[in-house]
Amino acid sequence: MPKKVIVFEDLVSAGYEVVRDRTLNEKEVKAAYAMLAKWHAISYKINLEVLLILENLQRLIKYIFQFICRSRSILTNFRGAYSTCPT
């Protein structure tokens, strides 16, 4: 089974810095947690919306197939009735 990974862009070139030589202070940790919480909330909301879209799409596809089946039945009945009419 393939492993799931997330690849992030290197943001150092955009002005961000990587903290390696010291521990983060309380303000930095809180900011990081706040950003992670927002990212989590947004991804959760998107996931719920995608599920809703897929459920609606499934219902629409079912409705389309039902419509096609009914249309075929109507056309078949019409053709059958029409073929028995005198010319």
Secondary structure, DSSP 8 states (H G I E B T S, - for coil): -----------GGGT-----SS---HHHHHHHHHHHHHHHHHHHHHHHHHHHHHHHHHHHHHHHHHHHHHHHHHHHHHHHHHHTS--
